[in-house]
Amino acid sequence: MPVIEPDTRSEARKALDEQIASEPRLPTPPLLPGTVLRPFEEVMRERRRPVAAMGVVENGVIRLLDPDVRFPEHASVIVVAAGAR
């Protein structure tokens, strides 16, 4: 259940938010004939597939335990490490 918090925005910010909300929506971009619309979640699911890989840190460099793991070029990687022992 969401927690209700007091509105702490300034009056200028409230006015700007109202102005932005009252602007007309942008038109839908033209689509090519035969284009099938899909939900956004379905489109993102195809591109972003999280992968977990275990590794060992040696002298500040991460070495993956499985040498067959390959990441695409320019992939974003999040490193999660356990606390120091």
Phi, psi and omega in degrees: 000132181294146178267126180278125180241152179293149179281112183255012179290150176287164179298323179296319180292320178299317180296319179295317178299318178295321179296316179296318181293331183273351179292147179293151179290151177289148179291154176294133181295151180294139181251150176290148178301137179087002179288131179259125179282139178230153177298149181303319181300323180292322179293315181292327181299326182290327188268326187244108179237104182298143178229134176254132179226136179271148179206176179236138177265123178232115181056038177082002180249135181271126177246120180289141180288328179261110183291348181275353180287127178231138177251147177294154178300140180065025178285148174272136183231136175248125180259126177244124183234147174285159180296160180294145180258000000 
